[in-house]
Amino acid sequence: MGKSTKNRLRRTMMFLNAHKASLVKDAFVYGADSIILDLEDAVSENQKDSARFSLFHTLTEGQYGDT
């Protein structure tokens, strides 16, 4: 039997500024095992609400495969 996705080895992690939808939308192209979406340090305080809104819509439409 294969390993479950919960326990699989994650060799590479890609950290992205979640406010930039174009980066998040195409992140799977780079083949990272995990994607970490930063809404804290990478997004200025006055843009956090719009970043959350944009990220929600990007994630609901995205195709991330095994990432």
Buried (B, 14 or more C-beta within 10 A) or exposed (E): EEEEEEEEEEEEEBEBBBBBBEBBBEBBEEEBEEBEBEBEEBBEEEEBEEBBEBBEEBBEEBEEEEB
